C-alpha cells in the first residue's frame, strides 16, 4: 500500500509539472510585452505577465531564455508535407515515380523539420497523388510514433474532371493524378463525403486551373458544384478551401462560401473586398511563386524582378488595402520544409507590418482555422510555445532563429 501511495505522488507530479519560461519579451499572439514570463502546467498555459505578479508552485522548473522573444507556436496555413522542392525533383516525377511509401518516409522528415523550425500546427492542403498518406502521417504524430506538428489534412484535393495533371500523355495512357477528379453535383457530393469518411479534416477544391499544359488558368467547377461541395462539408462540421487565381474562379469560390482562398494572384480590389465582407481569408503563398521563379532561372540577387513577381507584389498590396484577412501560408513543399520563415520575410518585403505578420501566423490563423485553444499565450490555452533569438517586430528575419520549441507542453528543442 505504501508503494502504491508513492507511485501516485510520482505520477501526479509528472502530470502537473510546472515550467516557468523567462525570455526578454513575450508576443502573446496580439501584442508584444517586455519583461513578461509564461508559466506552463502540464500542457496548459496558466499564467502570462510580469514575473513579480506570479506565485510559483513548489518545484517549478525555471527556463532562462535570454535575448529571445517567446511567442505562440507558428500555425502554417498552406503546406504539402508529401512534396519536396521542385528543383530537386519536379512535380510530375514526384507524382509518377516516387511511391506513396517513399513519399511517406520523406514526409516523416518534413514534419520533424517543420516542428523544429517552430511550426507547431500545419494545414496540409493536398497529398498530391499520395492518396490519404497525410491522414496516416497525422495519425502517427498523434500516436507519438513520430515527431511533428499538429496536422489538419485535406487528403486528395478535388479537381474538375480533366483539369489536373500530370498531363502530356496520349488518351490511351492512364497515369496517377495529383488530385481526385469529380464532375456534376451528385459526384461532387459523393467525393466530399468519401474524403471526409477517409479522414480528411477539410476539403480542398480547385476553382480554376490550366486545362492544357502551358495555358492560362480558367474556371473549372460550375457554381452549383462548388455550392454543393461546401454545403456537404458544412453539414458534417467541416469546411472547404479553394485554390483560385483568376477573378472568376475566386468569385465562384467566394459565392460558394469557401473559408479561405489559396494564392489569389489575379485578385482585384473588388474581389478582395467581397472576401472581407464574407469573412473569407486570403492565403497568398508568396514564397512558392518566389521559389518557382528562381527555379526557372531568375537570379534574385542580381536580376530585375520578373513580371510574375511584380504582379504578385501588386495583388498583395491590393489585398492589404482591402482589409481582407491574410492567412500565413507559404505552400511549403514547393520549397524546403523547415524554411517556412521565407513567407514571413516576403510578407514584410511586400508591404505588411511585422506585427501583423506575427498575428497572421498565430492568433489570426487560429481563429480562421477554428483552433480555439491555440495561437495565443493566455491562461487556458494549450502550451504550444516557441522562442526566437532577437525581436521579430524589429527584424522579421529573426524568425529563422528558433531556439526553443514546446508543443502540447513537451519540449522538442532548447
HELIX and SHEET records of a PDB file:
HELIX    1   1 UNK A    2  UNK A   15  1                                  14    
HELIX    2   2 UNK A   51  UNK A   53  5                                   3    
HELIX    3   3 UNK A   91  UNK A   97  1                                   7    
HELIX    4   4 UNK A  100  UNK A  116  1                                  17    
HELIX    5   5 UNK A  133  UNK A  142  1                                  10    
HELIX    6   6 UNK A  185  UNK A  197  1                                  13    
HELIX    7   7 UNK A  223  UNK A  235  1                                  13    
HELIX    8   8 UNK A  247  UNK A  255  1                                   9    
HELIX    9   9 UNK A  269  UNK A  278  1                                  10    
HELIX   10  10 UNK A  286  UNK A  295  1                                  10    
HELIX   11  11 UNK A  307  UNK A  322  1                                  16    
HELIX   12  12 UNK A  341  UNK A  349  1                                   9    
HELIX   13  13 UNK A  354  UNK A  359  1                                   6    
HELIX   14  14 UNK A  360  UNK A  364  3                                   5    
HELIX   15  15 UNK A  365  UNK A  368  1                                   4    
HELIX   16  16 UNK A  396  UNK A  400  5                                   5    
SHEET    1   A 4 UNK A  32  UNK A  34  0                                        
SHEET    2   A 4 UNK A  18  UNK A  27 -1                                        
SHEET    3   A 4 UNK A  36  UNK A  41 -1                                        
SHEET    4   A 4 UNK A  44  UNK A  50 -1                                        
SHEET    1   B 6 UNK A  32  UNK A  34  0                                        
SHEET    2   B 6 UNK A  18  UNK A  27 -1                                        
SHEET    3   B 6 UNK A  61  UNK A  72  1                                        
SHEET    4   B 6 UNK A 385  UNK A 389 -1                                        
SHEET    5   B 6 UNK A 402  UNK A 407 -1                                        
SHEET    6   B 6 UNK A 410  UNK A 413 -1                                        
SHEET    1   C 3 UNK A  74  UNK A  79  0                                        
SHEET    2   C 3 UNK A 119  UNK A 124  1                                        
SHEET    3   C 3 UNK A 150  UNK A 153  1                                        
SHEET    1   D 2 UNK A 158  UNK A 160  0                                        
SHEET    2   D 2 UNK A 180  UNK A 182  1                                        
SHEET    1   E 4 UNK A 203  UNK A 206  0                                        
SHEET    2   E 4 UNK A 240  UNK A 244  1                                        
SHEET    3   E 4 UNK A 260  UNK A 263  1                                        
SHEET    4   E 4 UNK A 281  UNK A 283  1                                        
SHEET    1   F 2 UNK A 208  UNK A 210  0                                        
SHEET    2   F 2 UNK A 217  UNK A 219 -1                                        
END                                                                             
